[in-house]
Amino acid sequence: MIVRDEAIELRHAAVQRFDRRMAGGAPMRLPPGFTPTPFQRRRLSMLLDILDAVLDRTYSGITTHEIARRHVYPTLDIGRGNEWKSSAERRRTQRLIDEALGLMNGGYRALLHG
């Protein structure tokens, strides 16, 4: 069943590609909008890295500061203590953690929707 919404043409193209491959045919060209942009790809990759770190937090004891230092701001000195607690970098890191957890808990469906 193909949902009839604003992404119906993209869904139809995906079904055609899938059907052709299942029948043994050569891959078709990807339709526009089918793959993420380079920016979207980097962001999604970062969110997956953050999610892995958060889910492993119970074993490794990783902190929000460490997640920011490793995954969000790897080339930036983000400070410690009060400087970190009141920083925009801390708030952004927390928003990214929340977004990664949201994607895991069903938000990925919005990505698939378009």
N, C-alpha and C positions, 0 to 999 in steps of 0.2 A: 504494500500500500504506500502510495506517495502522498504526503500531506500537501494540500493545495494552499500554499501561502506565498509570501513574497520571494521565497527561495525555490519555487517549484522548478524553474528552468535548471538551476544548479543540481537539484535532486534528480531530475530527469536525466541530465548528462551523466551523473554518477551511476545511475542504474544502467544506462546504456553501456558505459565503460565496463561495469561489472559483468553484465550479460555477455558482452563480446569476449571478455577474458575467460569466462566460464565455458564458452563455446570453443575455446582454443585459439581465438583470434589474437592478432597483434594489439598492443596497447594503443588506445586513441590518444590524441593530444588532450592535455588538460584544459578544461574550460576556464575562462577568466574567473577569478575569485575562488578557485578550487583550493589553492595552496596559500598559506599565510605569507605575508610580506616578510622581508628580512627582519624588520623591527618586531613584528608579531612573533616570529620564530625565536628571536633572542629573548623576548619577554616571557614567552611560554616556557622556554628552557630554563630561565632563571626561576620562574615560579615552581617548576618541577624540582629544581635543586633545593629551593627553600623548603618545599614540602618534604623532601627526603630528610633534610636536616631537622625539621620540626618533628617528624614522626620518629626519628632516631634519638630525639632529645632525652627520652626517658633512660636510654642506655648510655649516652655520651655526656649528658649534662650540659649540652650546648646552650648558650644564652642568646637572647635577642641581639646583643652587641656582637657576639661572634658570628651570628648569621649575617648581620649587616657587613661585618668586616670581610667575610669570605665570599658572599654571594651578591650583595647589593652594591657595596662600595669597596671593591678589592684594591683600588689604587689610591684611596683617600684615607687620610688619618682622621678618624671620626671622634677621637677623644674618649675620655672615661669619666666616671663619676657623675657629678652634677652637670658637667658640660654635655655628656651623653644623654642624661635623663631629660634635659630641656631642649634637645636638638630636634630640628626638622628631620634629620636623618633617622632618628629613632621612630618618630611618628610615621614616616614613610615605610620604614622596615616593618612596623607593626601592621600597616595597611596591606603590604604585600603578603605578609604571613596570613592575614585574614582572608585575602583574595585567594591564595593558594589552597587554604583549607576549604573555602567556599566552592572552589572548582572541584575539589575532591568530593565534597558532599552534595554533588548534583549540579553545580554551576557549569560543569563542562557541557551540559546539554544546551546552554545558551550559546556556547562556542559552535557546537554542531549546527545549531539553528541558523547562525549567521549574523 
